[in-house]
Amino acid sequence: MNSIFVGNLPFSVREQDLRQAFERFGRVASVRIMTDPSTSQCRGFAFVSMPSLDDADEAIRHMSGASLGGRQLTVNASQNDNRGPRQGGAAGGSSKERAKALDLFERIRGE
């Protein structure tokens, strides 16, 4: 499965919004919007999984910089996709990877 990171999302984004946007480029297996555990509000980023590498690459090319809800999206291949060896444990990656993701989120949010 090819995982795509989608950042700088509007806090009002819904799963169906992302699914619909990415389905223009191929089949979407799943959409995971990251939410704040205490408020359930979108944290501004999500992961979209697409079975086809070609479809995922096309989606990344077209969606990177695209506007959704008035915000310019940051879209790229997730570090935990099929393009290379998977790092981290079963919990979804190392603390170093989580720190990098949070740093990226804070930079995006501050823009």
N, C-alpha and C positions, 0 to 999 in steps of 0.2 A: 504494500500500500504506500502511496506517495503522499506525504503529509506536507501541507502548505501553511506557513505562518501568515496570518492576516492581522496587521496592526493598524493603529490609529482609527479604530472603529468608533462610531458614535455610540454613546452609552445606551441609546434606545434601540440598537440593532437587535433583530430577532433571527433565530435560526433559519427561518424560511427566507429572509432577505438574503442571507449569505448563500444558502443553497441555490436559490434562483439565479443569483449573479454568477455563480461558478458553473452551474449546469449548462450555460451557454457554450461551454468548452468541452463538455463531456460528462460522464456519469460521476456523481458525487456519492461516495460511500457513507460519509459522516461529516457532521459539523459540530465542533465543540467550542462554545463560547465560554471563555473564562470569566467567572463571576466572583465578586467579593463574597466570602462566606457569611459575613454578618449582615450585609444589605441585599445580597442577591443581584446587585447591579453589575452590569458588564464592566470588566476591568479595562476594556479598550483593545483587547486582542482575542483571537480565536485561531483554531486549527481546522482546516478543511482537508479531508482525505479523499483522494481520487485514485481509482485502481490503475489507470493508464498513465504511464510516465509521459507520453506525448501530450495527452490532455492536460496533465498537471503543468507541464512546461508552457503550453499555450496559455493556460489560465494565468500563470505567473506573469508571462510577458504582457498580456492584455490588462490584467487587473492592477498591476503595480503602477501606482500613481493615479488610478481611476478614482472618481469621487463616489462616495456612498454617504448619504445623509449629510452632505455638505462638508465631508472630511476627505482629504486625499489619503488613500490607503497605502500602507507599506505591505508589500506582498513578496515573499520569497520562500524558497524551499526550507522546510523545517529541518533542523539538524538531526532529528530522529526519523528520517524517512528511509526509503530503500536504497538511496544512492551511495551509502557507505556503511561501514561497520557501526552498529548501534553501541552507544556508550551509556554508562550509568546502569543502575539496577532496575528492578521491576517496578519501583516507585515512580518511574518516569524520568530519570536522568539524575545527574549529580547535582550537588548543591552549587557547584561552579556554573553549571548550565542554567540553573534557576536564577542565580545572581545575575548572569548576563541577560536573561530574558527580562528580569525586573528592571535592570538598568536601561535596557532598550525601551521598555514601557514608560519609564519615568522621563526619558529624553523625548519620546513621542508626545507624551502628555504635556510636557512643558513648552512645546512649540506653539 
